[in-house]
Amino acid sequence: MESLASRFVVEARGRWRTAVARPANAIGMSMEAGGIESEFHSHAESQLVFQVRGELTCEASNALWIVPPQSALWVPGGVSHRIRARAPLEGYSLFVEPRAGVNLPRECCAVSVSALFRELLFRLASRPAQYDVDGPDARLVGVLLDELAAAKVENHRLPMPTEPRLRRLVEAIVADPSDASSADTWARRVGIGERTLHRLLVKETGLSFVRWRQRLHVTLAIQRMTRGASVKQVALELGYASASSFVTMFRKALGTSPARYMAHRLEGT
């Protein structure tokens, strides 16, 4: 992948730093080919990444977040994170000064984006970095931060273990998500007892093996559907016996069917 993420971050943060005591600044990004892959990094200001279209994931705070279209990811200042994305991609990044927005989330989270928030973000990205701190743009930022503080948190977090044997397990399952082997089989493959696997996985992620693998399947399904795969294709790629069994799992996890979920995400693109 082309390493554009660091350049994107530098440009956006550069806009923020050219202003004096501006509470927030935003920048847009559009890419028709290639991808983004950053190393783990952090910055003092908080960052919101909003996806208009395309596929983006972020690893931070021992978890993997997927950011589907019309969603946003919030990363508080000082949190180490790594961003990966694929084109075609269109999105915006908002950087918020550490002292601004006292009611903003204190932890990484995926948030839904209201129509008002989206339009405010678009408008801010079009404004000069050194906007008038006493003028209309400053008031626009105030409303934008109020909307962000009130945004609904979405269930797109996949806890990621750090124990080396569990990391090998995660990498193996991600490489072949259609492998429906039991927890005991997977445990033997990575050189760990089944009871130890369950104990460590619950300790590090709060989820059982079955629940964790289902959450991973939801994450992978959203990625594949964002790329244009059909529900039937995704079900087969993830090892489900039928599309209906996959739909049942997805509905239990997110409260809606895959088709309705994607229709809602894509209707604003």
C-alpha positions as MATLAB code, in Angstrom:
seq = 'MESLASRFVVEARGRWRTAVARPANAIGMSMEAGGIESEFHSHAESQLVFQVRGELTCEASNALWIVPPQSALWVPGGVSHRIRARAPLEGYSLFVEPRAGVNLPRECCAVSVSALFRELLFRLASRPAQYDVDGPDARLVGVLLDELAAAKVENHRLPMPTEPRLRRLVEAIVADPSDASSADTWARRVGIGERTLHRLLVKETGLSFVRWRQRLHVTLAIQRMTRGASVKQVALELGYASASSFVTMFRKALGTSPARYMAHRLEGT';
ca = [
       0.000    0.000    0.000;
       1.064    3.566   -0.535;
       1.890    5.104    2.846;
      -0.406    8.127    2.674;
      -1.752    8.126    6.211;
       1.245    9.853    7.761;
       1.158   12.536    5.055;
      -2.571   13.004    5.637;
      -1.994   13.397    9.370;
       0.882   15.829    8.888;
      -1.149   17.994    6.508;
      -4.205   18.075    8.735;
      -2.209   18.752   11.879;
      -0.251   21.385    9.974;
      -3.478   23.256    9.272;
      -4.322   23.064   12.954;
      -0.900   24.285   14.095;
      -0.834   27.268   11.719;
      -3.756   28.679   13.674;
      -3.315   30.184   17.115;
      -5.505   28.669   19.832;
      -8.077   27.359   17.330;
     -10.195   24.708   19.074;
     -10.489   22.488   15.991;
      -9.609   22.188   12.326;
     -10.589   19.755    9.577;
      -9.296   18.522    6.251;
     -10.812   16.387    3.502;
      -9.200   13.470    1.697;
     -10.111   11.693   -1.525;
      -8.292    8.779   -3.144;
      -9.328    6.694   -6.145;
      -6.535    4.093   -6.121;
      -4.102    2.547   -3.672;
      -4.474    2.607    0.059;
      -3.413    4.011    3.393;
      -1.302    2.273    5.994;
       0.243    4.142    8.906;
       2.567    2.978   11.647;
       1.445    3.278   15.246;
       1.587    6.943   16.215;
      -0.029    9.429   18.573;
      -0.536   13.190   18.845;
      -1.581   15.588   21.552;
      -4.783   16.643   19.801;
      -7.754   14.307   19.501;
      -8.770   13.082   16.035;
     -12.072   12.172   14.437;
     -11.943   10.256   11.149;
     -15.194   10.307    9.151;
     -15.804    8.018    6.179;
     -18.055    9.220    3.373;
     -17.186    6.176    1.284;
     -14.576    3.476    1.373;
     -13.113    1.077    3.901;
     -11.101    2.074    6.968;
      -9.940    0.238   10.072;
      -8.029    1.489   13.082;
      -6.181   -0.447   15.761;
      -5.908    1.291   19.134;
      -6.331    0.567   22.834;
      -6.094   -3.217   22.334;
      -8.989   -3.213   19.885;
      -9.705   -3.061   16.183;
     -12.352   -0.642   14.956;
     -14.013   -0.785   11.575;
     -15.264    2.538   10.218;
     -17.954    1.874    7.576;
     -19.361    4.619    5.342;
     -21.253    7.351    7.194;
     -19.542    6.469   10.487;
     -16.651    8.076   12.318;
     -13.912    6.988   14.677;
     -12.885    9.089   17.659;
      -9.280    8.779   18.931;
      -8.520   10.856   22.053;
      -5.261   12.764   22.197;
      -2.225   10.777   23.273;
      -3.648    7.382   22.248;
      -1.355    5.312   20.028;
      -3.180    4.117   16.923;
      -2.663    2.715   13.430;
      -4.947    3.414   10.456;
      -5.441    1.258    7.358;
      -7.759    1.966    4.443;
      -8.470    1.021    0.839;
      -9.480    3.126   -2.141;
     -11.806    4.329   -3.464;
     -11.819    6.488   -0.394;
     -13.413    9.769    0.572;
     -13.360   11.131    4.090;
     -12.544   13.893    6.513;
     -10.342   14.209    9.567;
     -11.089   16.568   12.414;
      -8.353   17.527   14.903;
      -9.475   18.911   18.251;
      -7.257   20.935   20.581;
      -6.712   19.204   23.968;
      -8.556   21.854   25.979;
     -11.583   22.016   23.679;
     -14.780   20.030   24.157;
     -14.698   18.934   27.795;
     -17.644   16.566   27.225;
     -16.026   14.650   24.378;
     -15.436   10.890   24.709;
     -12.436    9.914   26.823;
     -11.930    6.548   25.109;
     -11.608    5.411   21.499;
     -15.021    4.745   20.012;
     -16.946    4.540   16.752;
     -19.765    7.094   16.566;
     -22.732    7.662   14.298;
     -22.766   10.915   12.365;
     -25.895   13.031   12.177;
     -26.777   15.001    9.043;
     -26.059   18.238   10.929;
     -22.668   17.047   12.125;
     -21.748   15.941    8.611;
     -22.598   19.324    7.090;
     -20.730   21.181    9.835;
     -17.647   19.043    9.217;
     -17.822   19.655    5.461;
     -18.102   23.389    6.074;
     -15.193   23.519    8.510;
     -12.949   21.620    6.088;
     -13.581   24.343    3.508;
     -12.672   27.196    5.853;
      -9.181   28.723    6.335;
      -7.070   27.191    9.091;
      -6.701   30.628   10.675;
     -10.393   31.333   10.963;
     -11.597   34.216   13.125;
     -11.859   32.944   16.714;
     -14.658   35.468   17.343;
     -16.479   35.008   14.042;
     -19.035   32.637   12.482;
     -16.496   29.840   11.950;
     -15.732   29.705   15.660;
     -19.450   29.412   16.414;
     -19.687   26.655   13.795;
     -16.947   24.745   15.641;
     -18.820   25.131   18.918;
     -21.951   23.532   17.461;
     -19.865   20.808   15.812;
     -18.245   19.874   19.137;
     -21.670   19.840   20.819;
     -22.893   17.414   18.145;
     -19.837   15.230   18.624;
     -20.384   15.098   22.395;
     -23.977   13.935   21.812;
     -23.140   11.383   19.082;
     -24.305    7.795   19.547;
     -21.549    5.236   20.112;
     -21.708    2.347   17.614;
     -20.804   -1.294   18.201;
     -17.858   -1.615   15.818;
     -15.167   -2.506   18.363;
     -13.355   -5.823   18.127;
     -11.217   -6.422   21.256;
      -7.728   -7.617   20.327;
      -5.662   -9.771   22.697;
      -1.990   -9.013   23.311;
      -0.799  -12.394   24.662;
       1.579  -13.814   21.988;
      -0.206  -17.157   21.572;
      -3.565  -15.435   21.272;
      -2.130  -13.042   18.694;
      -1.034  -16.040   16.625;
      -4.554  -17.415   16.990;
      -6.055  -14.124   15.800;
      -3.727  -13.925   12.796;
      -4.541  -17.510   11.801;
      -8.310  -17.002   12.016;
      -8.148  -13.716   10.104;
      -6.117  -15.464    7.396;
      -8.793  -18.162    7.022;
     -12.080  -16.984    8.575;
     -14.012  -19.810    6.892;
     -12.224  -22.405    9.070;
     -14.924  -23.477   11.517;
     -12.604  -25.544   13.714;
     -13.437  -25.828   17.401;
     -11.714  -23.875   20.135;
      -9.865  -27.044   21.148;
      -8.476  -27.488   17.633;
      -7.382  -23.870   17.403;
      -5.803  -24.092   20.864;
      -3.682  -27.089   19.845;
      -2.568  -25.288   16.677;
      -1.076  -22.421   18.679;
       0.317  -24.596   21.463;
      -2.067  -23.787   24.274;
      -4.626  -25.748   26.284;
      -8.310  -25.152   25.547;
      -9.077  -24.040   29.114;
      -6.114  -21.684   29.076;
      -7.267  -20.268   25.738;
     -10.743  -19.550   27.095;
      -9.386  -18.054   30.323;
      -6.902  -15.747   28.598;
      -9.311  -14.695   25.856;
     -12.014  -13.732   28.348;
      -9.427  -11.935   30.486;
      -8.039   -9.904   27.583;
     -11.169   -9.308   25.489;
     -14.148   -9.978   27.746;
     -15.492  -12.418   25.137;
     -15.643  -16.178   24.790;
     -13.995  -17.791   21.776;
     -17.333  -18.217   19.979;
     -18.424  -14.629   20.663;
     -15.053  -13.222   19.645;
     -15.062  -15.142   16.358;
     -18.615  -13.964   15.620;
     -17.573  -10.358   16.270;
     -14.637  -10.848   13.913;
     -17.003  -12.227   11.266;
     -19.183   -9.109   11.571;
     -16.101   -6.919   11.087;
     -14.918   -8.880    8.058;
     -18.437   -8.977    6.606;
     -18.776   -5.192    6.725;
     -15.387   -4.821    5.049;
     -16.325   -7.187    2.244;
     -19.785   -5.672    1.695;
     -18.230   -2.202    1.579;
     -16.108   -3.495   -1.299;
     -19.267   -4.654   -3.088;
     -19.549   -8.335   -2.140;
     -23.052   -9.780   -1.903;
     -24.492  -11.255    1.294;
     -24.271  -14.739   -0.249;
     -20.620  -14.239   -1.207;
     -19.742  -13.045    2.276;
     -21.561  -15.948    3.915;
     -19.573  -18.444    1.836;
     -16.253  -16.661    2.420;
     -16.824  -16.739    6.186;
     -17.729  -20.415    6.213;
     -21.474  -20.274    6.871;
     -23.600  -23.157    5.584;
     -26.128  -20.736    4.103;
     -26.787  -17.048    3.640;
     -29.693  -17.280    6.084;
     -27.469  -18.561    8.912;
     -25.050  -15.686    8.309;
     -27.920  -13.172    8.264;
     -29.186  -14.549   11.589;
     -25.752  -14.086   13.193;
     -25.371  -10.562   11.781;
     -28.845   -9.527   12.928;
     -28.162  -10.752   16.479;
     -24.919   -8.789   16.572;
     -26.097   -5.454   15.106;
     -29.884   -5.601   15.316;
     -30.511   -5.440   11.577;
     -29.913   -7.504    8.442;
     -26.719   -7.062    6.378;
     -28.676   -5.684    3.412;
     -30.466   -3.058    5.501;
     -27.269   -2.179    7.328;
     -25.390   -1.486    4.088;
     -28.320    0.316    2.480;
     -28.378    2.714    5.428;
     -24.599    3.225    5.201;
     -24.533    3.840    1.478;
     -27.619    5.987    1.082;
     -25.675    9.137    1.938;
     -22.708    8.452   -0.310;
];
